[in-house]
């Protein structure tokens, strides 16, 4: 069980890093950075997986690997928090508020949408 979570987490963390670097290179000054994108996308994916898991349409090992491992490491609340704090410290208040509000609101909507989508 722990091996599946660890392997999924390794891939999720690597994917988050690569997507973050790619988006940063494309738009280094954008507040809609890689963390924002992966948190919204990861919320959607986890919503889908959670829906499948709670309806017994997903095997335990896939849930452990992708739901807990991959999505758990792919999305990151700690990096989101530090990035928001940096914006506030740089007195980019509007940017920080947009980042915080859209991250939380769109993340919840993405998870809900993923949960109710029919696959």
CORQUI-V574759 format. One record per residue. SS is DSSP state (2 for helix, 1 for strand, 0 for the rest). PHI is phi in radians with two decimals (999 if undefined). Layout:
BEGIN
ss = <SS:SS>
phi = <PHI:PHI>
END
This chain:
BEGIN
ss = <0:2:2:2:2:2:2:2:2:2:2:2:2:2:2:2:2:2:2:2:2:2:2:2:2:2:0:0:0:0:0:0:0:2:2:2:2:2:2:2:2:2:2:2:2:2:2:2:2:2:2:2:2:2:0:0:0:0:0:2:2:2:2:2:2:2:2:2:2:2:2:2:2:2:0:0:2:2:2:2:2:2:2:2:2:2:2:2:2:0:0:0:2:2:2:2:2:2:2:2:2:2:2:2:2:2:2:2:2:2:2:2:2:2:2:2:0:0:0>
phi = <999:-1.13:-1.15:-1.08:-1.12:-1.12:-1.14:-1.09:-1.10:-1.07:-1.19:-1.11:-1.14:-1.13:-1.10:-1.05:-1.08:-1.12:-1.14:-1.05:-1.16:-1.06:-1.19:-1.12:-1.18:-1.33:-2.62:-1.13:-1.82:-1.40:-1.34:-1.47:-1.51:-1.05:-1.08:-1.07:-1.11:-1.22:-1.16:-1.23:-1.10:-1.14:-1.12:-1.10:-1.07:-1.15:-1.06:-1.08:-1.09:-1.12:-1.08:-1.11:-1.19:-1.26:-1.80:1.03:-1.71:-2.31:-1.25:-1.01:-1.17:-1.18:-1.06:-1.11:-1.21:-1.56:-1.20:-1.42:-1.27:-1.07:-1.14:-1.08:-1.58:-1.18:-1.55:-2.63:-1.36:-1.15:-1.16:-0.97:-1.11:-1.15:-1.12:-1.12:-1.10:-1.07:-1.11:-1.12:-1.15:-1.50:1.05:-1.68:-1.14:-1.11:-1.06:-1.12:-1.12:-1.06:-1.09:-1.17:-1.13:-1.19:-1.07:-1.23:-1.13:-1.20:-1.09:-1.17:-1.12:-1.10:-1.10:-1.08:-1.08:-1.07:-1.21:-1.67:-1.16:-1.57:-1.94>
END
